[in-house]
Amino acid sequence: MIEPCRHAGRTIRVPCWGRPAWSSPRCLCIDLMILLFFVSCEKVIEVELNKNSPALVVEGHLSYNTPELEVRVTRTGNYFDTTAPGVVEDAGVYLEDPSGGQWQAGIDSSGVYRLSGLHPEPGVTYTLRVEDQGKSYTAQSTLPMPVRIDSIGYEYNRETRFLESGYRLLVFFSDPVSQQNYYRIRISRNGEETDRLGDLIVFDDSDFNGMSIQVRLRRQAFLPGDTAQVDLLSIDQSAWRYFTTLREVSGLNPGSPAPANPASNFDQGVLGYFSAWSGSGATIIIE
């Protein structure tokens, strides 16, 4: 599939998923129609488990922007049970840094463990430790530097066999050349974040390191008068691997392997993930 990318008045055609055969101009267009997958902190992870295999599930976010730690701790029951997973209300949830600092999060009325007033630093690897029923489980995540959105725009797309008509968002940013980067894109419409499994957006810069990027977000269609919010989140490799395998096991990726659990960065078989992230955002009104 070939997509055009406009740069300095010229139309350059490059493969959507392959490396360009040239290096100048340094611009790449990405169509994320088949990469749209994102999960919010509040989303319940559904895993393939039999009735004899309950497991602990931890979903942890350390935000550089807020800054705040949010952790949801649940326990799976019978896989065939239609009730929601039970919240673990008596877990010990701790954030640790390499210098020996340790902070304990408290649970709120919504069942989420929170910790505010933090000062996370990019480049530092943080440890999330969860204690449950006499056992201790840990995961680590390195906080990346934020990558700034240069601008966002939109274009009208006619109805096709696979897409409804409407305005689709365009995101422009410059990928840093000095390191490997991993990204999530979060989209909100009129103040409400899209959190469906099919709306997950995760990708890395393997094919466009150091380039100026235009990303087309074709899944979400907007109407005149809508307010669109786009957040570009920088995540580390372990979180990227979790979301990538989540896409595969949930059947969003063609040619997916047999169902299995997503690749967690927790030890001892805990499901879920811990992600330290930074981000930038932009808002636009569809006219």
C-alpha positions, 0 to 999 in steps of 0.5 A, a space after each residue: 500500500 502506497 501513501 503520499 507524503 507532501 514535503 516542500 511542495 513535492 509529493 513523495 510516495 513511500 511504502 506505509 510500513 517499509 523503509 524508504 529507498 531514499 533518505 531525503 527529504 526526511 519525511 514519512 507518511 504513516 497510515 495507522 488504519 490497521 495500527 489503531 489500538 489503545 487501552 486506557 487506565 480504566 480498561 479491564 484486560 480480558 485474558 484467556 484463562 480456564 476456570 481453575 486459573 485465577 490470576 492477579 492483574 495489575 495495570 499501572 501508569 506513571 505520568 510525567 505530565 500530571 505527575 501521578 501514579 495510577 494503578 488498578 489491581 484486580 483478580 481474574 475469576 472463572 474465565 467463563 463468568 460474565 461478572 467483572 473481575 474483582 478489585 483487590 482492595 487490600 494490596 500494598 502498592 509501592 513506587 520505587 526509584 534507583 536511589 532508594 526512594 519509596 512511596 506507597 499509593 492509597 486506594 480511592 473510592 473508585 478502586 484505583 490506587 493513586 499517588 500524587 505529588 511526584 517528581 519523575 525524571 526522564 531517563 530514570 527506571 522506576 519499579 512498581 511493587 505490588 504486595 498481595 496475599 503475602 507475595 511481592 510482584 515487581 515490574 520496571 519501566 523507564 520514563 522517556 523524554 516527551 516528544 512534541 506534537 508540531 501540529 494537528 489537522 484534518 481531512 475529509 474522507 468519503 465513505 468506503 467499504 471499510 470506513 464511514 465518511 467524515 473528517 480524519 485527523 492528521 498528526 505531525 511531529 519530528 522523531 528524535 534521531 538520537 534514540 529508539 522511540 516507542 509511541 502511543 496515540 490517545 484520542 478524545 472527542 468532545 472531552 471523552 476519550 476513546 477506549 475501545 480495544 479496536 482504537 488502540 494506537 501503538 507504534 515505534 520508529 523503526 522505519 522512520 527514525 529521525 524523520 518528520 512524520 505525518 500520521 493519518 488516524 483513519 479509524 475515528 471519524 469526526 463531524 463539523 463542530 467536534 473538538 478533537 484532542 490528540 495526545 502523543 505519549 512516549 513509552 518504553 519498550 516493555 510497554 510497547 511490547 505489551 500493547 503489541 502482543 495485546 493486539 496480536 492475541 486479541 485478533 486485531 492483527 491479521 495472521 495473529 498466533 493462537 490466543 495467549 496472554 500479552 507479554 507483561 513486564 511483571 514477574 511471577 506470572 502477573 498479568 498486565 503492565 507498568 508503563 512510565 510515560 511522558 507526552 504532548 497534546 494538541 486540540 483542534 475544532 473541526 470546522 
